[in-house]
Amino acid sequence: MTSDPGHQGLVCYHFGPVPVWFAGSWKTFYKTFIAVLMARYGSDPRVGYRRFGLSEGGETYPECVSGLMTTFGWTEDQLNSQWLAYIAEMTSYQASLPHTVQLTTALNQYGTNAQQNHYPLPAAQYAVCDAEAANAVALGMGFGTQGLQLSDVTSYPSPCQSDWCAAFANQTAVLRYLQTFGVSSPAGLPPAGSLTTTLPFAVSLGATMFEIFVQDWQVAYDPTSPNYSAYGAAYRALFSQIEQSLGY
């Protein structure tokens, strides 16, 4: 893919080279990959849902924001418009392929030129996240984010990371998933906090699916986990509670 003459890439921060996701030949190659994978697993009953990463990893935010803006001479608003057009194109393509498995897509804020590589990220692209959510609903796709964290709870009703709280509100038509910002802290320390705090909060705002780190499952069920003795019972009770709340 990267050796193709039409490929465009950038190097910035600790990333690189990364594709210019919406330009050059990258989209063509990636659509081929999506089509092949969907042909094989798009109707596999063993698959709960499928989320294609539309940038690095399973995310949907453009790496190298400053590099993209400089390369193309864009303002932040122009970058946002280009990015949303790319997301709309790639999600529409996924939805057009024969499938029965549930498709999902991510919401990700990504900061401004000067703020790109700092956490917690600023609330600069909430409108972008809201548009991504509306696009997913229109396509019948689920949506969510990989940024659930303690500050979502403690700062509420201020906007949650990637505006997921507002995007989930009054939304019952599609799956809404969340993954924590990282492995949880059973002791309740930021950024991820304890699942006993974040998961009930998320359910109360409409989350219907969680992506749980294996280390957090180990807290509940693996006696060799360093947190099993102190927090295992609480995490087991939590998982049982969530199972009953969500019905599976």
C-alpha positions in Angstrom: 0.0 0.0 0.0 2.6 2.5 1.0 4.8 1.6 -1.9 2.1 2.5 -4.4 3.1 5.6 -6.5 -0.2 7.2 -5.6 0.3 6.9 -1.9 0.6 10.1 0.2 2.0 10.0 3.7 3.1 12.4 6.5 5.5 12.1 9.4 4.8 14.1 12.6 5.0 13.8 16.3 5.8 10.2 17.3 3.8 8.9 14.3 4.9 8.2 10.9 4.8 7.8 8.2 1.0 7.8 8.3 -1.3 7.9 5.3 -3.2 11.0 4.2 -6.3 9.1 4.9 -8.6 10.9 2.4 -6.1 11.4 -0.4 -4.0 9.4 -2.8 -4.4 5.7 -3.2 -5.0 4.7 0.4 -8.8 4.8 0.3 -8.8 2.5 -2.7 -6.6 -0.1 -1.0 -8.5 0.1 2.3 -11.9 -0.3 0.6 -10.5 -3.5 -1.0 -9.5 -4.7 2.5 -12.9 -3.8 3.9 -14.7 -5.6 1.1 -12.6 -8.8 1.5 -13.1 -8.9 5.3 -16.9 -8.2 5.0 -17.2 -10.9 2.4 -15.7 -13.4 4.9 -17.1 -12.2 8.2 -19.9 -9.8 7.3 -22.6 -12.3 8.1 -20.7 -14.5 10.6 -23.0 -15.1 13.6 -19.9 -15.4 15.9 -19.2 -11.7 15.3 -21.0 -9.3 17.7 -20.2 -6.2 15.8 -17.5 -4.8 13.5 -15.7 -1.5 13.7 -13.3 -0.5 11.0 -10.7 2.0 12.1 -10.7 4.9 9.7 -7.3 6.3 10.8 -4.7 4.9 13.2 -5.9 1.8 15.1 -9.7 1.7 15.5 -10.0 5.4 15.7 -11.6 8.1 13.5 -9.4 11.1 14.0 -6.7 12.4 11.7 -3.2 12.0 12.9 -0.8 14.9 12.0 -3.4 17.7 12.2 -0.7 20.4 11.9 0.9 18.5 9.0 -2.3 18.2 7.1 -3.3 21.8 7.6 0.2 22.9 6.4 0.4 20.5 3.5 -3.0 21.5 2.1 -3.1 25.1 3.3 -6.3 24.5 5.2 -7.9 26.2 8.2 -9.3 24.1 11.0 -12.8 24.4 9.6 -11.6 23.2 6.2 -9.9 20.2 7.7 -13.1 19.4 9.7 -15.1 19.5 6.5 -12.7 17.3 4.6 -12.6 14.8 7.5 -16.3 14.6 7.7 -16.6 14.0 4.0 -14.1 11.2 4.3 -15.9 9.6 7.2 -19.2 9.8 5.4 -17.7 8.2 2.3 -16.0 5.3 4.1 -19.0 4.5 6.4 -21.4 4.7 3.5 -19.2 2.2 1.6 -19.3 -0.2 4.6 -23.0 0.0 4.8 -23.4 -0.7 1.1 -21.7 -4.1 1.3 -23.8 -7.2 1.9 -23.8 -7.9 5.7 -25.9 -8.9 8.6 -23.4 -8.2 11.3 -23.8 -4.9 13.2 -21.5 -2.2 12.0 -20.2 0.6 14.3 -18.0 3.6 13.9 -16.1 5.7 16.4 -16.5 9.3 17.5 -13.2 11.1 18.2 -12.4 14.8 18.9 -8.9 15.6 17.8 -8.0 19.1 19.0 -6.6 22.0 17.0 -3.3 22.5 15.3 -1.4 23.5 18.5 -3.3 21.1 20.8 -3.1 17.9 18.7 -0.8 15.8 20.9 -1.9 16.8 24.4 -4.3 15.0 26.7 -7.0 15.5 27.8 -8.0 16.8 24.4 -9.9 20.1 24.2 -13.5 20.3 23.1 -12.6 21.8 19.7 -14.4 19.3 17.5 -17.6 18.4 19.3 -19.6 19.4 16.3 -17.5 17.0 14.2 -18.3 14.2 16.7 -22.0 15.0 16.7 -22.0 14.9 12.9 -20.2 11.5 12.9 -22.9 10.2 15.3 -25.8 11.5 13.1 -24.2 10.0 10.1 -23.9 6.6 11.8 -27.6 6.7 12.9 -28.7 7.5 9.3 -26.8 4.5 8.1 -28.1 2.2 10.8 -24.6 1.9 12.3 -23.8 1.9 16.0 -21.4 4.4 17.3 -19.3 5.2 20.4 -15.8 6.2 21.5 -12.7 4.8 23.1 -12.4 7.7 25.6 -14.7 6.8 28.6 -12.9 8.2 31.7 -13.4 9.5 35.2 -13.6 13.1 34.1 -16.7 12.3 32.1 -18.4 11.5 35.4 -16.9 14.2 37.6 -17.4 17.0 35.1 -20.9 16.1 34.0 -23.0 17.8 32.6 -20.0 19.4 30.9 -19.3 17.7 27.6 -17.9 14.2 27.8 -14.9 13.2 25.7 -15.9 13.3 22.1 -19.3 14.5 23.3 -20.5 11.0 23.7 -22.9 11.9 26.5 -24.8 14.3 24.3 -24.6 12.0 21.3 -26.1 9.1 23.3 -29.0 11.2 24.8 -32.4 10.2 23.6 -30.8 7.8 21.1 -32.3 4.3 21.1 -32.2 3.3 17.5 -28.6 1.9 17.3 -25.9 0.3 19.4 -23.9 2.7 21.5 -20.5 1.3 22.7 -17.8 2.7 25.0 -14.3 1.7 25.7 -12.4 3.2 28.6 -9.5 5.6 28.0 -7.2 2.8 29.2 -7.0 0.0 31.7 -9.2 1.0 34.7 -8.0 1.9 38.2 -10.0 -0.2 40.7 -8.8 2.3 43.3 -10.5 5.1 41.3 -7.5 7.0 40.0 -7.7 9.1 36.8 -7.7 9.0 33.9 -9.8 5.9 33.5 -11.1 5.7 37.1 -12.8 2.6 38.5 -15.3 0.7 36.4 -17.6 0.7 39.3 -18.0 4.5 38.8 -17.8 4.8 35.0 -19.9 1.9 33.7 -23.0 2.6 35.7 -22.8 6.2 34.7 -22.5 5.3 31.1 -25.4 2.9 31.3 -27.5 5.7 32.8 -26.8 7.8 29.7 -27.6 5.1 27.2 -24.6 3.0 26.6 -25.5 -0.5 25.4 -22.1 -2.2 24.9 -18.7 -2.0 26.6 -15.3 -3.0 25.4 -13.5 -4.2 28.5 -9.7 -4.5 28.8 -8.5 -8.0 29.6 -6.7 -6.7 32.7 -10.1 -5.5 34.0 -11.7 -8.9 33.4 -8.7 -10.4 35.3 -9.5 -8.1 38.3 -12.9 -9.8 38.6 -12.0 -13.4 37.7 -8.3 -14.1 37.8 -6.9 -14.8 41.3 -3.4 -14.0 40.0 -4.4 -10.4 39.2 -2.7 -8.0 41.8 -6.1 -6.3 42.2 -8.2 -9.5 42.6 -8.2 -9.7 46.4 -9.0 -6.1 47.0 -11.4 -5.4 44.1 -12.4 -8.7 42.5 -15.7 -9.0 44.4 -16.7 -5.4 43.5 -15.9 -5.9 39.8 -17.8 -9.3 39.7 -20.8 -7.6 41.2 -20.5 -4.8 38.7 -20.3 -7.1 35.7 -23.4 -8.9 37.0 -25.2 -5.7 37.5 -24.4 -4.5 34.0 -25.4 -7.8 32.5 -28.8 -7.5 34.1 -29.2 -3.9 33.1 -28.4 -4.6 29.4 -30.1 -8.0 29.2 -27.1 -10.0 28.1 
